[in-house]
């Protein structure tokens, strides 16, 4: 039922289309902003160091990492990891992305509630994203194969759906975390004199495009959950006969 189901593609189509558009916007905005040098002349790494210092956040490392737009803040190791174009880059794109990640480190230092909740949810969401669909499909397969009675099969399926619901909640909680980090980044860059108000408009385009990818991921997760719930109703009318 869950393999090559046209209904799955139909329900997820809005999320898939938004994700593709968001990815195009990120690549386009980052590429354009990468060609615009920041008038301050600061690199992404230098901007991050300065913003953390001004915010009074110490003991946070900043190091380069491999990959394109692989930038992230690791709260467990207290490290900002910046991609090569951001770490060494002196463009508006580099400053915007580095400041966004510095915003996460500042959130962490200030115990920003949505970030605290997100960090607590990471293990459950990670397990749910890997195991939920396997449990759901196993429940369907064993029920329709008459290996399990319908009541037990429904329990297995809804267990998997419950795990995936944790993934959806994680995505929803993650939205304010990402939007707040971008808000902090834009304010901090201007207050530090690292970008001018007109340069901020370019930085904003990059960060807004990146935020759209999180919106797309959340929408896709919600639609996937709706699909699982819809298909789970197929078990409702089954009996032992």
Helices and strands as residue ranges (DSSP letters): H 6-34, H 44-54, E 61-65, E 72-74, E 79-83, H 84-87, H 92-109, H 113-144, H 150-191, H 197-232, G 233-235
